[in-house]
Amino acid sequence: MHKSQGLTLSKAKIDIGSKEFAAGLTFVAVSHIRSLSDIYFRQFTFDRLQRIKNSSRLQERKVEEERLTSRIGR
């Protein structure tokens, strides 16, 4: 992922791994690809998606994004 920083890729194979190294890293990987049809995910379990969804870091990030969004609306 670090080698693609600042680039938009035409295709990619993404391994979301067994744990998140930084909040939002999976999203960052996906957002570097032009089309969803050009993303290939290595096999992962539903439990992995649940752990991403329920991670405390993701929850903290969502709260902060909501706080910032509410300030923009003022």
Long-range contacts (C-beta under 8 A, 24 or more apart in sequence): 1-25, 1-28, 1-29, 1-32, 4-32, 7-32, 8-32, 8-33, 8-34, 9-33, 9-34, 10-34, 10-38, 11-38, 11-39, 11-40, 12-38, 12-39, 12-40, 13-40, 13-41, 13-42, 14-39, 14-40, 14-41, 14-42, 15-41, 15-42, 15-44, 16-41, 16-42, 16-44, 16-48, 16-52, 18-48, 19-51, 20-51, 20-52, 20-55, 20-57, 20-58, 22-57, 23-55, 23-57, 23-58, 23-60, 23-61, 24-58, 24-61, 26-52
